[in-house]
Amino acid sequence: MNSAFFIGIGNELLQGKIQDKNLYWIGRYLFQHNIYLKKSMKVRDEVEDLTSALEQGFQEADIIITTGGLGPTEDDLTKKIVADWLGLTIKESAEAKKTVVQQFEEKSREYNEEKFDYHLIPEGFEALHNRIGYAPGLFYKKEKKILICLPGVPSEFQGMIEDHLLEKLPNKSLKVQENLIYKTWGIPESHIFHKLEPKLWEKLKSFGSVSSLPHLSGVDIGVTVTADSEEELRKTEEKVDQIMKSTQLAPHIWFKGVSVIEQAVHDELIKQKLTLATAESCTGGLIADRLTNLSGSSNYLIGSAVTYATESKVRVLGVKSETIEKYNVVSEEVAGEMAARVCELYKSDLAISTTGVAGPTGGTESIPVGTVCIGIALREKIITNTFHLKGDRRTLKIRFADFALHCLYKEIHHGSF
C-alpha cells in the first residue's frame, strides 16, 4: 500500500483566516483509493518551514503532496523553495509552456510570459495541466518517491488530484478497501462499549481496524475492511452487518454510510414525495436552515414559522392559550399542537416542531435548561418526545435540531440499515 504525506502551505492556514478544506478532502480520496495518509503538516510560506516538512515527507512516505504557493504573487514561493532544496535550476520548459498556453486558451485568455512565470519550472519536473485555474501543478519523481505540488484553491487542487495522482503512482495496489460506518444517535460512546456491548470492539477487530467518532447527538462506529476483490469485500461487509444487527446497539443505528441526518431526511422526503412544514421555537430556524442548505429542498419544504415568543405560538400558529397555561409552553402538549397547527397552516403532509430551554437562564426545577419537546404531525397522528440534553446555548440549539431531525427520520423511514 502506498503511503502519503500532505503539506498545506500558507500563513493564512496557521492564522485561522481560512480552513484547510484540502486535508479533509484528500484524506477521504486517498482512503477510497487504498492509499495510507501517514501524516499532514501545515507550514508557513518560509524556506526553513517548507524544507523541513519536505525532508520529513521524503523520509516517511512514498507520495508527498503540497498545496499552495504556486500563484503569481511575491509570497508564492513553493516552486523556488522546492527547487533550491533539491539543488535544481529553474528553467524554461517547452512542455510546461505548451501546458500553460493550452490552459489559458481553454479559458479564452492569452498567456503573457512577462506577467507569468508558469513556463519556468525546476529542471526534471513535469508541469501538470490545471483544467480549472491557471497555475499548473508540478510533478517530480526521485527513485521510488514522487512529489506533487498543487495550487491551494480547493476546486483546483481536487480537480488536479483526480486528473493526475493515480496515473503517477509508483506502485498501484490491487486490493480494495472500504470504511463501513454505522451511525448511532441518542446513546453515549462510553455506554456503548462499557455497558451495552463491551465485547463489540473485539468482535469488529477481526474484520479490520475499528474507530469510534462521537458527535453531539451520537457516535459513528467505523470498520475499515480490506480485501483482494470486490466480491470478497461484500461478503465481509455482510458479516459485519450481521454482527451489528444482532447487538443491543441495533435499535440506535439510524444509518449506514457517511450521510448526515439532514441529508437522510432530505432524501427520504423526496423519495416518498412528502411535503414538510416546521414550527421552531428554541431551535430558532436551525432545522429549516439545515434542510434548505441542500439543493432540492424546495421539492418538499413548504414553509417554516419561527414562533419564538409564547404569544406568537398562539397568534401565528393557533396554539390554545389554555394548553400553554395548563402544561407550560415547554411541554409535549404544546409541541404537538405546534406541529398540528403548522401542518394545517401550510397544508403539508407532515410537520415538525420544537419548544425548549436553551439557557443559560430560563430553566426551572421541573423544566431545566437542556429540555426540548419535539412534536411531529404525520398522517393524521401526533408523535411527541421530550429529551434532556447538556451543553452551552449554541450546542443545545444544535443538539435540539439534531434530535428533532432524528425523530422525524425515524417516523418516515421504513426498514433498518
Contacts in CASP RR format, 6 or more apart in sequence:
PFRMAT RR
TARGET T0000
AUTHOR 0000-0000-0000
METHOD contacts of the structure
MODEL  1
MNSAFFIGIGNELLQGKIQDKNLYWIGRYLFQHNIYLKKSMKVRDEVEDL
TSALEQGFQEADIIITTGGLGPTEDDLTKKIVADWLGLTIKESAEAKKTV
VQQFEEKSREYNEEKFDYHLIPEGFEALHNRIGYAPGLFYKKEKKILICL
PGVPSEFQGMIEDHLLEKLPNKSLKVQENLIYKTWGIPESHIFHKLEPKL
WEKLKSFGSVSSLPHLSGVDIGVTVTADSEEELRKTEEKVDQIMKSTQLA
PHIWFKGVSVIEQAVHDELIKQKLTLATAESCTGGLIADRLTNLSGSSNY
LIGSAVTYATESKVRVLGVKSETIEKYNVVSEEVAGEMAARVCELYKSDL
AISTTGVAGPTGGTESIPVGTVCIGIALREKIITNTFHLKGDRRTLKIRF
ADFALHCLYKEIHHGSF
1 34 0 8 1.000
1 35 0 8 1.000
1 36 0 8 1.000
1 173 0 8 1.000
1 175 0 8 1.000
2 34 0 8 1.000
2 35 0 8 1.000
2 36 0 8 1.000
2 62 0 8 1.000
2 63 0 8 1.000
2 169 0 8 1.000
2 170 0 8 1.000
2 171 0 8 1.000
2 173 0 8 1.000
3 35 0 8 1.000
3 36 0 8 1.000
3 37 0 8 1.000
3 38 0 8 1.000
3 60 0 8 1.000
3 61 0 8 1.000
3 62 0 8 1.000
3 63 0 8 1.000
4 26 0 8 1.000
4 30 0 8 1.000
4 35 0 8 1.000
4 36 0 8 1.000
4 37 0 8 1.000
4 38 0 8 1.000
4 61 0 8 1.000
4 62 0 8 1.000
4 63 0 8 1.000
4 64 0 8 1.000
4 65 0 8 1.000
5 38 0 8 1.000
5 39 0 8 1.000
5 40 0 8 1.000
5 41 0 8 1.000
5 56 0 8 1.000
5 57 0 8 1.000
5 60 0 8 1.000
5 61 0 8 1.000
5 63 0 8 1.000
5 64 0 8 1.000
5 65 0 8 1.000
6 22 0 8 1.000
6 23 0 8 1.000
6 26 0 8 1.000
6 27 0 8 1.000
6 37 0 8 1.000
6 39 0 8 1.000
6 40 0 8 1.000
6 41 0 8 1.000
6 65 0 8 1.000
6 66 0 8 1.000
6 67 0 8 1.000
7 40 0 8 1.000
7 41 0 8 1.000
7 42 0 8 1.000
7 43 0 8 1.000
7 50 0 8 1.000
7 53 0 8 1.000
7 54 0 8 1.000
7 57 0 8 1.000
7 64 0 8 1.000
7 65 0 8 1.000
7 66 0 8 1.000
7 67 0 8 1.000
8 20 0 8 1.000
8 22 0 8 1.000
8 23 0 8 1.000
8 40 0 8 1.000
8 41 0 8 1.000
8 42 0 8 1.000
8 43 0 8 1.000
8 66 0 8 1.000
8 67 0 8 1.000
8 68 0 8 1.000
8 152 0 8 1.000
9 42 0 8 1.000
9 43 0 8 1.000
9 44 0 8 1.000
9 45 0 8 1.000
9 50 0 8 1.000
9 66 0 8 1.000
9 67 0 8 1.000
9 68 0 8 1.000
9 69 0 8 1.000
9 78 0 8 1.000
9 152 0 8 1.000
10 42 0 8 1.000
10 43 0 8 1.000
10 44 0 8 1.000
10 45 0 8 1.000
10 68 0 8 1.000
10 69 0 8 1.000
11 44 0 8 1.000
11 45 0 8 1.000
11 75 0 8 1.000
12 18 0 8 1.000
13 20 0 8 1.000
13 42 0 8 1.000
14 42 0 8 1.000
14 43 0 8 1.000
14 44 0 8 1.000
20 42 0 8 1.000
21 154 0 8 1.000
22 67 0 8 1.000
22 152 0 8 1.000
22 154 0 8 1.000
22 157 0 8 1.000
22 158 0 8 1.000
23 40 0 8 1.000
25 154 0 8 1.000
25 157 0 8 1.000
25 158 0 8 1.000
26 37 0 8 1.000
26 65 0 8 1.000
26 157 0 8 1.000
26 161 0 8 1.000
27 37 0 8 1.000
29 158 0 8 1.000
29 161 0 8 1.000
29 162 0 8 1.000
30 36 0 8 1.000
30 37 0 8 1.000
31 37 0 8 1.000
31 177 0 8 1.000
31 179 0 8 1.000
32 177 0 8 1.000
33 166 0 8 1.000
34 173 0 8 1.000
34 175 0 8 1.000
34 176 0 8 1.000
34 177 0 8 1.000
34 226 0 8 1.000
35 63 0 8 1.000
35 169 0 8 1.000
35 173 0 8 1.000
38 60 0 8 1.000
38 61 0 8 1.000
39 56 0 8 1.000
39 57 0 8 1.000
39 60 0 8 1.000
39 61 0 8 1.000
41 53 0 8 1.000
41 56 0 8 1.000
43 49 0 8 1.000
43 50 0 8 1.000
43 52 0 8 1.000
43 53 0 8 1.000
44 50 0 8 1.000
45 69 0 8 1.000
45 75 0 8 1.000
45 76 0 8 1.000
45 77 0 8 1.000
45 78 0 8 1.000
47 77 0 8 1.000
47 81 0 8 1.000
47 84 0 8 1.000
50 66 0 8 1.000
50 77 0 8 1.000
50 78 0 8 1.000
50 81 0 8 1.000
50 82 0 8 1.000
50 85 0 8 1.000
51 81 0 8 1.000
51 84 0 8 1.000
51 85 0 8 1.000
54 64 0 8 1.000
54 66 0 8 1.000
54 82 0 8 1.000
54 85 0 8 1.000
54 147 0 8 1.000
55 85 0 8 1.000
57 64 0 8 1.000
58 64 0 8 1.000
58 142 0 8 1.000
58 145 0 8 1.000
58 147 0 8 1.000
61 145 0 8 1.000
62 144 0 8 1.000
62 145 0 8 1.000
62 146 0 8 1.000
62 170 0 8 1.000
62 171 0 8 1.000
63 145 0 8 1.000
63 146 0 8 1.000
63 148 0 8 1.000
63 165 0 8 1.000
63 169 0 8 1.000
63 170 0 8 1.000
64 145 0 8 1.000
64 146 0 8 1.000
64 147 0 8 1.000
64 148 0 8 1.000
65 148 0 8 1.000
65 150 0 8 1.000
65 161 0 8 1.000
65 165 0 8 1.000
66 78 0 8 1.000
66 82 0 8 1.000
66 147 0 8 1.000
66 148 0 8 1.000
66 149 0 8 1.000
66 150 0 8 1.000
67 149 0 8 1.000
67 150 0 8 1.000
67 151 0 8 1.000
67 152 0 8 1.000
67 157 0 8 1.000
68 76 0 8 1.000
68 78 0 8 1.000
68 149 0 8 1.000
68 150 0 8 1.000
68 151 0 8 1.000
68 152 0 8 1.000
69 75 0 8 1.000
69 76 0 8 1.000
69 77 0 8 1.000
69 78 0 8 1.000
69 79 0 8 1.000
69 151 0 8 1.000
69 152 0 8 1.000
70 76 0 8 1.000
70 78 0 8 1.000
70 79 0 8 1.000
70 135 0 8 1.000
70 136 0 8 1.000
70 137 0 8 1.000
70 138 0 8 1.000
70 149 0 8 1.000
70 150 0 8 1.000
70 151 0 8 1.000
70 152 0 8 1.000
71 135 0 8 1.000
71 151 0 8 1.000
72 115 0 8 1.000
72 116 0 8 1.000
72 117 0 8 1.000
72 118 0 8 1.000
72 135 0 8 1.000
78 149 0 8 1.000
79 90 0 8 1.000
79 121 0 8 1.000
79 122 0 8 1.000
79 138 0 8 1.000
79 149 0 8 1.000
80 90 0 8 1.000
82 122 0 8 1.000
82 138 0 8 1.000
82 140 0 8 1.000
82 147 0 8 1.000
82 149 0 8 1.000
83 89 0 8 1.000
83 90 0 8 1.000
83 122 0 8 1.000
83 123 0 8 1.000
86 122 0 8 1.000
86 140 0 8 1.000
86 142 0 8 1.000
88 122 0 8 1.000
88 123 0 8 1.000
88 124 0 8 1.000
88 125 0 8 1.000
89 122 0 8 1.000
89 123 0 8 1.000
90 120 0 8 1.000
90 121 0 8 1.000
90 122 0 8 1.000
90 123 0 8 1.000
91 120 0 8 1.000
91 121 0 8 1.000
91 122 0 8 1.000
91 123 0 8 1.000
92 119 0 8 1.000
92 120 0 8 1.000
93 119 0 8 1.000
93 120 0 8 1.000
93 121 0 8 1.000
93 125 0 8 1.000
93 127 0 8 1.000
95 126 0 8 1.000
95 127 0 8 1.000
96 118 0 8 1.000
96 119 0 8 1.000
96 120 0 8 1.000
96 121 0 8 1.000
96 126 0 8 1.000
96 127 0 8 1.000
96 136 0 8 1.000
97 111 0 8 1.000
97 119 0 8 1.000
99 127 0 8 1.000
99 128 0 8 1.000
99 129 0 8 1.000
99 136 0 8 1.000
100 111 0 8 1.000
100 116 0 8 1.000
100 118 0 8 1.000
100 119 0 8 1.000
100 127 0 8 1.000
100 134 0 8 1.000
100 136 0 8 1.000
101 111 0 8 1.000
102 129 0 8 1.000
103 111 0 8 1.000
103 129 0 8 1.000
103 130 0 8 1.000
103 131 0 8 1.000
103 133 0 8 1.000
103 134 0 8 1.000
103 136 0 8 1.000
104 110 0 8 1.000
104 111 0 8 1.000
104 134 0 8 1.000
105 111 0 8 1.000
106 131 0 8 1.000
107 133 0 8 1.000
107 134 0 8 1.000
109 134 0 8 1.000
111 118 0 8 1.000
111 119 0 8 1.000
113 119 0 8 1.000
116 134 0 8 1.000
118 127 0 8 1.000
118 134 0 8 1.000
118 135 0 8 1.000
118 136 0 8 1.000
121 127 0 8 1.000
121 136 0 8 1.000
121 138 0 8 1.000
122 138 0 8 1.000
122 140 0 8 1.000
124 140 0 8 1.000
125 138 0 8 1.000
125 139 0 8 1.000
125 140 0 8 1.000
126 138 0 8 1.000
126 139 0 8 1.000
126 140 0 8 1.000
127 136 0 8 1.000
127 137 0 8 1.000
127 138 0 8 1.000
127 139 0 8 1.000
128 136 0 8 1.000
128 137 0 8 1.000
128 138 0 8 1.000
128 139 0 8 1.000
128 148 0 8 1.000
128 150 0 8 1.000
128 160 0 8 1.000
128 163 0 8 1.000
128 164 0 8 1.000
129 136 0 8 1.000
129 160 0 8 1.000
129 163 0 8 1.000
129 164 0 8 1.000
130 136 0 8 1.000
130 137 0 8 1.000
130 151 0 8 1.000
130 156 0 8 1.000
130 160 0 8 1.000
131 159 0 8 1.000
131 160 0 8 1.000
131 163 0 8 1.000
132 153 0 8 1.000
132 155 0 8 1.000
132 156 0 8 1.000
132 159 0 8 1.000
132 160 0 8 1.000
133 151 0 8 1.000
133 153 0 8 1.000
133 156 0 8 1.000
135 151 0 8 1.000
135 156 0 8 1.000
137 148 0 8 1.000
137 149 0 8 1.000
137 150 0 8 1.000
137 151 0 8 1.000
137 160 0 8 1.000
138 147 0 8 1.000
138 148 0 8 1.000
138 149 0 8 1.000
138 150 0 8 1.000
139 146 0 8 1.000
139 147 0 8 1.000
139 148 0 8 1.000
139 149 0 8 1.000
139 164 0 8 1.000
139 168 0 8 1.000
140 146 0 8 1.000
140 147 0 8 1.000
140 148 0 8 1.000
141 147 0 8 1.000
141 168 0 8 1.000
141 170 0 8 1.000
144 170 0 8 1.000
144 171 0 8 1.000
145 170 0 8 1.000
146 168 0 8 1.000
146 169 0 8 1.000
146 170 0 8 1.000
148 164 0 8 1.000
148 165 0 8 1.000
148 168 0 8 1.000
150 156 0 8 1.000
150 157 0 8 1.000
150 160 0 8 1.000
150 161 0 8 1.000
151 157 0 8 1.000
151 160 0 8 1.000
166 172 0 8 1.000
174 228 0 8 1.000
175 226 0 8 1.000
175 227 0 8 1.000
175 228 0 8 1.000
176 226 0 8 1.000
176 227 0 8 1.000
176 228 0 8 1.000
176 229 0 8 1.000
176 230 0 8 1.000
176 233 0 8 1.000
177 224 0 8 1.000
177 225 0 8 1.000
177 226 0 8 1.000
177 227 0 8 1.000
177 233 0 8 1.000
178 224 0 8 1.000
178 225 0 8 1.000
178 233 0 8 1.000
178 237 0 8 1.000
179 222 0 8 1.000
179 223 0 8 1.000
179 224 0 8 1.000
179 225 0 8 1.000
180 222 0 8 1.000
180 223 0 8 1.000
180 224 0 8 1.000
180 225 0 8 1.000
180 237 0 8 1.000
180 240 0 8 1.000
180 256 0 8 1.000
180 257 0 8 1.000
181 220 0 8 1.000
181 221 0 8 1.000
181 222 0 8 1.000
181 256 0 8 1.000
181 257 0 8 1.000
181 258 0 8 1.000
182 220 0 8 1.000
182 221 0 8 1.000
182 222 0 8 1.000
182 244 0 8 1.000
182 253 0 8 1.000
182 255 0 8 1.000
182 256 0 8 1.000
182 257 0 8 1.000
182 417 0 8 1.000
183 218 0 8 1.000
183 219 0 8 1.000
183 220 0 8 1.000
183 253 0 8 1.000
183 254 0 8 1.000
183 255 0 8 1.000
183 256 0 8 1.000
183 257 0 8 1.000
183 259 0 8 1.000
184 192 0 8 1.000
184 218 0 8 1.000
184 219 0 8 1.000
184 220 0 8 1.000
184 221 0 8 1.000
184 249 0 8 1.000
184 252 0 8 1.000
184 253 0 8 1.000
184 254 0 8 1.000
185 217 0 8 1.000
185 218 0 8 1.000
185 252 0 8 1.000
185 254 0 8 1.000
185 261 0 8 1.000
185 402 0 8 1.000
185 403 0 8 1.000
185 406 0 8 1.000
186 217 0 8 1.000
186 218 0 8 1.000
186 252 0 8 1.000
186 403 0 8 1.000
186 406 0 8 1.000
187 196 0 8 1.000
187 218 0 8 1.000
187 219 0 8 1.000
187 249 0 8 1.000
187 252 0 8 1.000
188 214 0 8 1.000
188 219 0 8 1.000
189 212 0 8 1.000
189 214 0 8 1.000
189 218 0 8 1.000
189 219 0 8 1.000
192 200 0 8 1.000
192 212 0 8 1.000
192 219 0 8 1.000
192 221 0 8 1.000
192 249 0 8 1.000
193 200 0 8 1.000
193 201 0 8 1.000
193 212 0 8 1.000
196 247 0 8 1.000
196 248 0 8 1.000
196 249 0 8 1.000
197 247 0 8 1.000
197 248 0 8 1.000
197 249 0 8 1.000
200 243 0 8 1.000
200 247 0 8 1.000
200 249 0 8 1.000
201 210 0 8 1.000
203 243 0 8 1.000
204 210 0 8 1.000
204 221 0 8 1.000
204 222 0 8 1.000
204 223 0 8 1.000
204 240 0 8 1.000
204 243 0 8 1.000
207 223 0 8 1.000
207 225 0 8 1.000
207 236 0 8 1.000
207 239 0 8 1.000
207 240 0 8 1.000
208 223 0 8 1.000
208 224 0 8 1.000
208 225 0 8 1.000
208 226 0 8 1.000
209 223 0 8 1.000
209 224 0 8 1.000
210 221 0 8 1.000
210 222 0 8 1.000
210 223 0 8 1.000
210 224 0 8 1.000
211 220 0 8 1.000
211 221 0 8 1.000
211 222 0 8 1.000
211 223 0 8 1.000
211 224 0 8 1.000
212 219 0 8 1.000
212 220 0 8 1.000
212 221 0 8 1.000
212 222 0 8 1.000
213 219 0 8 1.000
213 220 0 8 1.000
213 222 0 8 1.000
214 220 0 8 1.000
216 395 0 8 1.000
216 398 0 8 1.000
216 399 0 8 1.000
216 402 0 8 1.000
217 261 0 8 1.000
217 399 0 8 1.000
217 402 0 8 1.000
217 403 0 8 1.000
217 406 0 8 1.000
221 244 0 8 1.000
223 240 0 8 1.000
225 233 0 8 1.000
225 236 0 8 1.000
225 237 0 8 1.000
225 240 0 8 1.000
226 233 0 8 1.000
227 233 0 8 1.000
227 236 0 8 1.000
241 256 0 8 1.000
241 417 0 8 1.000
244 250 0 8 1.000
244 253 0 8 1.000
244 417 0 8 1.000
245 416 0 8 1.000
245 417 0 8 1.000
250 416 0 8 1.000
253 416 0 8 1.000
253 417 0 8 1.000
254 261 0 8 1.000
254 264 0 8 1.000
254 406 0 8 1.000
254 409 0 8 1.000
254 410 0 8 1.000
254 413 0 8 1.000
254 417 0 8 1.000
255 261 0 8 1.000
255 264 0 8 1.000
255 417 0 8 1.000
256 417 0 8 1.000
259 267 0 8 1.000
261 402 0 8 1.000
261 405 0 8 1.000
261 406 0 8 1.000
261 409 0 8 1.000
262 290 0 8 1.000
262 291 0 8 1.000
262 293 0 8 1.000
262 294 0 8 1.000
262 405 0 8 1.000
263 294 0 8 1.000
264 409 0 8 1.000
264 413 0 8 1.000
265 291 0 8 1.000
265 405 0 8 1.000
265 408 0 8 1.000
265 409 0 8 1.000
265 412 0 8 1.000
266 291 0 8 1.000
266 294 0 8 1.000
266 296 0 8 1.000
266 297 0 8 1.000
266 300 0 8 1.000
268 409 0 8 1.000
268 412 0 8 1.000
268 413 0 8 1.000
269 275 0 8 1.000
269 276 0 8 1.000
269 299 0 8 1.000
269 300 0 8 1.000
269 412 0 8 1.000
270 296 0 8 1.000
270 299 0 8 1.000
270 300 0 8 1.000
272 412 0 8 1.000
274 300 0 8 1.000
274 349 0 8 1.000
274 350 0 8 1.000
274 412 0 8 1.000
275 300 0 8 1.000
275 301 0 8 1.000
275 302 0 8 1.000
275 346 0 8 1.000
275 348 0 8 1.000
275 349 0 8 1.000
275 350 0 8 1.000
276 291 0 8 1.000
276 300 0 8 1.000
276 301 0 8 1.000
276 302 0 8 1.000
276 348 0 8 1.000
276 349 0 8 1.000
276 350 0 8 1.000
276 351 0 8 1.000
276 352 0 8 1.000
277 301 0 8 1.000
277 302 0 8 1.000
277 303 0 8 1.000
277 304 0 8 1.000
277 305 0 8 1.000
277 342 0 8 1.000
277 343 0 8 1.000
277 345 0 8 1.000
277 346 0 8 1.000
277 348 0 8 1.000
277 350 0 8 1.000
277 351 0 8 1.000
278 285 0 8 1.000
278 287 0 8 1.000
278 288 0 8 1.000
278 301 0 8 1.000
278 303 0 8 1.000
278 304 0 8 1.000
278 305 0 8 1.000
278 342 0 8 1.000
278 351 0 8 1.000
278 352 0 8 1.000
278 353 0 8 1.000
279 304 0 8 1.000
279 305 0 8 1.000
279 307 0 8 1.000
279 313 0 8 1.000
279 317 0 8 1.000
279 338 0 8 1.000
279 339 0 8 1.000
279 341 0 8 1.000
279 342 0 8 1.000
279 351 0 8 1.000
279 352 0 8 1.000
279 353 0 8 1.000
279 354 0 8 1.000
280 286 0 8 1.000
280 287 0 8 1.000
280 288 0 8 1.000
280 304 0 8 1.000
280 305 0 8 1.000
280 306 0 8 1.000
280 307 0 8 1.000
280 353 0 8 1.000
280 354 0 8 1.000
281 306 0 8 1.000
281 307 0 8 1.000
281 308 0 8 1.000
281 313 0 8 1.000
281 329 0 8 1.000
281 338 0 8 1.000
281 353 0 8 1.000
281 354 0 8 1.000
281 355 0 8 1.000
281 356 0 8 1.000
282 354 0 8 1.000
282 355 0 8 1.000
282 356 0 8 1.000
282 357 0 8 1.000
282 358 0 8 1.000
282 372 0 8 1.000
282 396 0 8 1.000
282 397 0 8 1.000
282 400 0 8 1.000
283 354 0 8 1.000
283 397 0 8 1.000
283 400 0 8 1.000
283 401 0 8 1.000
283 404 0 8 1.000
284 306 0 8 1.000
284 308 0 8 1.000
284 397 0 8 1.000
285 304 0 8 1.000
285 306 0 8 1.000
286 397 0 8 1.000
286 398 0 8 1.000
286 400 0 8 1.000
286 401 0 8 1.000
287 304 0 8 1.000
287 352 0 8 1.000
287 354 0 8 1.000
287 401 0 8 1.000
287 404 0 8 1.000
287 405 0 8 1.000
288 301 0 8 1.000
288 303 0 8 1.000
288 304 0 8 1.000
290 401 0 8 1.000
290 405 0 8 1.000
291 297 0 8 1.000
291 301 0 8 1.000
292 301 0 8 1.000
302 346 0 8 1.000
302 347 0 8 1.000
302 348 0 8 1.000
303 346 0 8 1.000
303 348 0 8 1.000
305 316 0 8 1.000
305 317 0 8 1.000
305 342 0 8 1.000
305 345 0 8 1.000
307 313 0 8 1.000
307 316 0 8 1.000
307 317 0 8 1.000
307 338 0 8 1.000
310 324 0 8 1.000
310 329 0 8 1.000
313 319 0 8 1.000
313 324 0 8 1.000
313 329 0 8 1.000
313 334 0 8 1.000
313 338 0 8 1.000
313 355 0 8 1.000
314 320 0 8 1.000
314 321 0 8 1.000
314 324 0 8 1.000
317 337 0 8 1.000
317 338 0 8 1.000
317 341 0 8 1.000
317 342 0 8 1.000
317 345 0 8 1.000
318 337 0 8 1.000
318 341 0 8 1.000
319 334 0 8 1.000
319 337 0 8 1.000
319 338 0 8 1.000
319 341 0 8 1.000
320 337 0 8 1.000
323 333 0 8 1.000
323 334 0 8 1.000
323 337 0 8 1.000
324 334 0 8 1.000
326 333 0 8 1.000
327 333 0 8 1.000
327 334 0 8 1.000
328 334 0 8 1.000
328 367 0 8 1.000
329 355 0 8 1.000
330 355 0 8 1.000
330 356 0 8 1.000
330 357 0 8 1.000
330 367 0 8 1.000
330 371 0 8 1.000
330 372 0 8 1.000
330 373 0 8 1.000
331 355 0 8 1.000
331 373 0 8 1.000
332 373 0 8 1.000
332 375 0 8 1.000
332 384 0 8 1.000
332 385 0 8 1.000
332 386 0 8 1.000
333 384 0 8 1.000
334 355 0 8 1.000
334 373 0 8 1.000
335 353 0 8 1.000
335 354 0 8 1.000
335 355 0 8 1.000
335 373 0 8 1.000
335 374 0 8 1.000
335 375 0 8 1.000
335 384 0 8 1.000
336 353 0 8 1.000
336 375 0 8 1.000
336 376 0 8 1.000
336 377 0 8 1.000
336 382 0 8 1.000
336 384 0 8 1.000
338 353 0 8 1.000
338 355 0 8 1.000
338 375 0 8 1.000
339 351 0 8 1.000
339 352 0 8 1.000
339 353 0 8 1.000
339 375 0 8 1.000
339 376 0 8 1.000
339 377 0 8 1.000
339 382 0 8 1.000
340 351 0 8 1.000
340 377 0 8 1.000
340 382 0 8 1.000
342 348 0 8 1.000
342 351 0 8 1.000
342 353 0 8 1.000
342 377 0 8 1.000
343 350 0 8 1.000
343 351 0 8 1.000
343 377 0 8 1.000
349 379 0 8 1.000
350 376 0 8 1.000
350 377 0 8 1.000
350 378 0 8 1.000
350 379 0 8 1.000
350 408 0 8 1.000
350 412 0 8 1.000
351 376 0 8 1.000
351 377 0 8 1.000
352 374 0 8 1.000
352 375 0 8 1.000
352 376 0 8 1.000
352 377 0 8 1.000
352 404 0 8 1.000
352 407 0 8 1.000
352 408 0 8 1.000
353 374 0 8 1.000
353 375 0 8 1.000
353 376 0 8 1.000
354 372 0 8 1.000
354 373 0 8 1.000
354 374 0 8 1.000
354 375 0 8 1.000
354 400 0 8 1.000
354 401 0 8 1.000
354 404 0 8 1.000
355 372 0 8 1.000
355 373 0 8 1.000
356 367 0 8 1.000
356 370 0 8 1.000
356 371 0 8 1.000
356 372 0 8 1.000
356 373 0 8 1.000
356 400 0 8 1.000
357 363 0 8 1.000
357 367 0 8 1.000
357 368 0 8 1.000
357 369 0 8 1.000
357 370 0 8 1.000
357 371 0 8 1.000
357 372 0 8 1.000
358 369 0 8 1.000
358 370 0 8 1.000
358 393 0 8 1.000
358 396 0 8 1.000
358 397 0 8 1.000
358 400 0 8 1.000
359 369 0 8 1.000
359 370 0 8 1.000
359 393 0 8 1.000
359 396 0 8 1.000
360 369 0 8 1.000
360 392 0 8 1.000
360 393 0 8 1.000
361 369 0 8 1.000
362 369 0 8 1.000
363 369 0 8 1.000
363 371 0 8 1.000
368 388 0 8 1.000
369 396 0 8 1.000
370 388 0 8 1.000
370 389 0 8 1.000
370 390 0 8 1.000
370 391 0 8 1.000
370 396 0 8 1.000
371 386 0 8 1.000
371 387 0 8 1.000
371 388 0 8 1.000
372 386 0 8 1.000
372 387 0 8 1.000
372 389 0 8 1.000
372 396 0 8 1.000
372 400 0 8 1.000
372 403 0 8 1.000
372 404 0 8 1.000
373 384 0 8 1.000
373 385 0 8 1.000
373 386 0 8 1.000
374 384 0 8 1.000
374 385 0 8 1.000
374 386 0 8 1.000
374 387 0 8 1.000
374 403 0 8 1.000
374 404 0 8 1.000
374 407 0 8 1.000
375 382 0 8 1.000
375 383 0 8 1.000
375 384 0 8 1.000
375 385 0 8 1.000
375 407 0 8 1.000
376 382 0 8 1.000
376 383 0 8 1.000
376 384 0 8 1.000
376 407 0 8 1.000
376 408 0 8 1.000
376 411 0 8 1.000
378 411 0 8 1.000
378 412 0 8 1.000
383 407 0 8 1.000
383 411 0 8 1.000
385 403 0 8 1.000
385 407 0 8 1.000
387 403 0 8 1.000
389 396 0 8 1.000
389 399 0 8 1.000
389 400 0 8 1.000
389 403 0 8 1.000
390 396 0 8 1.000
391 399 0 8 1.000
END
